[in-house]
Amino acid sequence: MFRVKFLVGYNTGVMNAPESVVFPDHSRVSWSLAVSAFAIGGPFGSKVAGSLADTRGRRGALLVNMWTFLLGGLVQTFAMDMFSIIVSRLIIGFASGFSSVLVPIYLGELSPPTLRGMLGTLTQFALVIGILIADLAAFPLATESRWRYLFAITPLTAILQILCAPILLESPRWLLSRDPNSRKARIIIKRLRGLHYDYECDLEAENYISASKAQSVDINDSGESPTAKMFADKKIRLLVVSAIFLQMGQQLCGINAVFYYSTSVSLSGNNLCLCP
């Protein structure tokens, strides 16, 4: 899971340094399109992620996500022109938006309640580590002869994740939502929770089933949209508003301009150049 979020962070920052060496005759407009295509593909991926996770399962959707990263990374690595770069960034952006929805669902359903907050924080830590690695890797690789190696880190990481697929467990909550008597779900619960007896697995499975039923009834019986319901609930309203303003502040502070364009910005007034 952390490799997936690493890829999101890595591809957030990877286009920064090599701007002057990737097809050096490109126009500013084409480069801007290549950079922004990442953000354009993201909403489409996040839109698809929930329905695919419900139909194919959390594990199956994760594999689709990694194959999408692999496809986008290969197109980017072996790009023949700027149009190929733009297409690859759309695909990678789609995969990144997909993972932003899917990874929290997967971790939330597999991890015990006491570790969910920590694991959620670690996914964001993996993302910023990805940005850091993209910047560090640019020092030796952001050259006219090596920039493809810089982009190749994405498909290589995706391949590593795909090779780890046999050890990925399906979400027991998803399995139980399809079959409350699922033996496979109980085996996974036993492995995840370190349980020794069948009655303990059955009790934990009942907790999953009860939670799913309560959530389903809550959604179906309420005429309000989930967003309106969150704002109407006084217990979580402040948290929702805080989360929205934090995200707005993150975007409006201009940090994305640093991630995407800092190496091409020159502060001519002070004769200070941020270019490497």
C-alpha positions in Angstrom: 0.0 0.0 0.0 2.8 2.4 0.8 4.4 1.7 -2.6 1.2 2.9 -4.2 1.2 6.2 -2.3 4.9 6.5 -2.9 4.1 6.4 -6.6 1.5 9.2 -6.2 4.1 11.4 -4.5 6.9 10.5 -6.9 4.8 11.4 -9.9 3.7 14.6 -8.3 7.4 15.8 -8.2 9.1 13.9 -11.0 8.2 16.4 -13.8 9.9 19.3 -11.9 13.6 19.0 -12.6 13.8 17.5 -16.1 11.8 20.2 -17.8 14.8 21.5 -19.8 16.0 18.1 -20.9 12.9 16.1 -21.9 12.4 16.9 -25.6 14.2 20.3 -25.2 12.4 21.8 -28.2 9.0 21.5 -26.5 6.8 24.6 -26.0 5.8 26.0 -22.6 2.2 25.1 -23.4 2.9 21.5 -24.1 5.0 21.1 -20.9 2.3 22.7 -18.9 -0.2 20.3 -20.4 2.0 17.4 -19.5 2.3 18.6 -15.9 -1.4 19.4 -15.4 -2.6 16.2 -17.1 -1.7 14.4 -13.9 -4.3 16.5 -12.0 -6.8 16.1 -14.9 -6.7 12.3 -14.7 -7.0 12.2 -10.9 -10.7 13.0 -10.6 -11.6 10.4 -13.2 -9.6 7.7 -11.3 -11.2 8.7 -7.9 -14.7 8.5 -9.6 -14.1 4.9 -10.8 -12.3 3.6 -7.7 -15.3 3.1 -5.5 -17.5 1.2 -7.9 -14.6 -1.0 -9.1 -13.6 -1.8 -5.5 -17.2 -3.0 -4.9 -17.4 -5.1 -8.0 -13.9 -6.6 -8.2 -13.0 -6.5 -4.5 -10.3 -4.4 -2.8 -7.5 -6.7 -3.8 -8.7 -6.9 -7.4 -9.0 -3.2 -7.7 -5.5 -2.7 -6.3 -4.1 -4.9 -9.0 -6.0 -2.9 -11.7 -4.5 0.2 -10.1 -0.9 -1.2 -10.3 -1.3 -2.3 -13.9 -2.5 1.2 -14.7 0.6 2.7 -13.0 2.7 0.2 -15.0 1.0 1.2 -18.3 1.4 4.9 -17.7 5.0 4.5 -16.5 6.0 2.5 -19.6 4.4 5.0 -21.9 6.2 7.8 -20.1 9.6 6.0 -20.1 9.5 5.2 -23.8 7.7 8.3 -24.9 8.6 9.4 -28.5 7.3 13.0 -28.2 5.5 15.4 -25.9 2.1 14.0 -26.8 3.1 10.6 -25.4 4.2 12.3 -22.2 0.8 14.0 -21.9 -1.0 10.8 -22.5 1.2 9.0 -19.9 0.6 11.7 -17.3 -3.2 11.3 -17.8 -2.9 7.6 -17.2 -0.7 8.0 -14.2 -3.0 10.8 -12.8 -5.9 8.4 -13.2 -4.1 5.7 -11.3 -3.1 8.3 -8.6 -6.7 9.4 -8.1 -7.8 5.8 -8.1 -5.3 5.0 -5.3 -6.3 8.0 -3.2 -9.7 6.5 -2.8 -8.8 2.8 -2.7 -5.9 2.7 -0.4 -7.7 4.2 2.6 -10.6 1.8 2.1 -8.3 -1.2 1.9 -6.2 -0.2 5.0 -9.3 0.8 7.0 -10.9 -2.6 6.4 -7.8 -4.7 7.1 -6.2 -2.9 10.0 -7.3 -3.1 13.6 -9.0 0.0 15.0 -6.0 0.8 17.2 -3.7 1.1 14.2 -6.0 2.8 11.6 -4.9 6.3 12.5 -1.2 5.4 12.4 -1.5 3.6 9.0 -3.4 6.5 7.5 -0.7 8.8 8.6 2.0 6.5 7.1 0.3 6.6 3.7 0.7 10.4 3.6 4.3 10.0 4.8 4.9 7.6 1.9 3.5 10.2 -0.4 5.9 13.0 0.7 8.8 10.5 0.7 7.9 9.9 -3.0 8.2 13.6 -3.7 11.5 13.7 -1.9 12.9 10.8 -3.8 11.8 12.4 -7.1 13.8 15.5 -6.2 16.9 13.5 -5.1 16.8 11.2 -8.1 16.8 14.3 -10.3 20.3 15.3 -9.4 22.0 12.4 -11.2 19.2 11.6 -13.7 17.7 14.9 -14.9 20.0 15.0 -17.9 19.4 14.7 -21.7 20.8 11.1 -21.6 19.3 9.9 -18.4 15.8 11.4 -18.0 14.2 8.1 -19.1 15.8 6.4 -16.1 14.1 9.0 -13.9 10.7 8.1 -15.4 11.5 4.4 -15.3 11.2 4.3 -11.5 7.4 4.4 -11.8 7.0 1.1 -13.9 9.8 -0.6 -11.9 7.9 0.2 -8.6 4.7 -1.0 -10.1 6.3 -4.3 -11.2 7.6 -4.8 -7.7 4.1 -4.2 -6.3 2.6 -6.6 -8.8 5.1 -9.3 -7.8 3.9 -8.9 -4.3 0.3 -9.6 -5.3 0.3 -13.2 -4.0 0.7 -11.9 -0.4 -2.1 -9.3 -0.7 -5.1 -10.3 1.3 -8.7 -9.6 0.2 -10.7 -7.4 2.5 -12.7 -9.7 4.9 -15.4 -7.0 5.1 -15.9 -7.1 1.3 -16.0 -10.9 1.3 -18.6 -11.0 4.1 -20.7 -8.4 2.4 -21.0 -10.8 -0.5 -21.3 -14.0 1.5 -21.9 -13.8 5.3 -20.7 -17.4 5.6 -17.5 -16.9 3.7 -14.9 -19.3 5.0 -12.1 -17.4 3.2 -13.0 -14.2 5.1 -12.7 -16.0 8.4 -9.3 -17.4 7.5 -8.1 -13.9 6.6 -9.5 -12.6 9.9 -7.6 -15.3 11.8 -4.4 -14.3 10.0 -4.9 -10.6 10.5 -5.9 -10.6 14.1 -3.8 -13.5 15.3 -6.8 -15.5 16.5 -6.6 -19.2 17.5 -10.2 -20.4 17.8 -13.0 -20.5 15.3 -15.5 -18.9 17.6 -13.3 -15.9 17.9 -13.2 -15.6 14.1 -17.0 -15.9 14.0 -17.4 -13.2 16.5 -15.1 -10.8 14.6 -17.0 -11.7 11.4 -20.3 -10.8 13.1 -18.8 -7.4 14.0 -18.0 -6.8 10.3 -21.4 -7.9 9.2 -23.2 -5.8 11.8 -21.2 -2.7 10.9 -21.9 -3.3 7.2 -25.7 -3.7 7.8 -25.8 -0.6 10.0 -24.0 1.4 7.4 -26.3 0.1 4.6 -29.5 0.9 6.6 -28.2 4.3 7.5 -27.5 5.2 3.9 -30.8 3.7 2.5 -33.1 5.1 5.1 -31.8 8.6 5.0 -33.1 11.0 2.3 -30.0 13.2 2.8 -26.9 13.0 0.8 -23.8 11.8 2.8 -22.3 15.3 2.5 -25.4 17.1 3.9 -25.6 14.5 6.7 -22.0 15.2 7.8 -22.7 18.9 8.0 -25.9 18.3 9.9 -24.2 16.2 12.5 -22.9 18.5 15.2 -20.4 15.9 16.5 -18.4 15.9 13.3 -19.3 19.2 11.6 -16.3 21.0 13.0 -14.0 18.2 11.8 -15.5 18.3 8.3 -15.1 22.1 8.0 -11.6 21.9 9.3 -10.7 19.2 6.8 -12.1 21.3 3.9 -10.2 24.5 5.0 -7.0 22.5 5.5 -7.2 21.2 1.9 -8.1 24.6 0.6 -5.2 26.2 2.4 -2.9 23.5 1.0 -3.9 24.3 -2.5 -4.2 28.1 -2.3 -0.8 28.5 -0.6 0.9 27.7 -3.9 2.8 24.7 -2.8 1.8 22.8 -6.0 3.7 25.5 -8.0 6.8 24.5 -6.0 6.3 20.8 -6.7 5.7 21.3 -10.4 7.8 24.3 -11.5 10.3 25.4 -8.9 13.4 24.4 -11.0 12.2 26.6 -13.9 11.4 29.6 -11.8 14.0 32.4 -11.8 13.8 35.3 -9.4 15.5 37.8 -11.6 15.0 40.7 -9.3 17.4 39.2 -6.8 19.5 37.3 -9.3 18.4 34.2 -7.5 17.8 31.2 -9.7 16.1 28.0 -8.4 17.2 26.0 -11.5 19.7 23.3 -10.8 
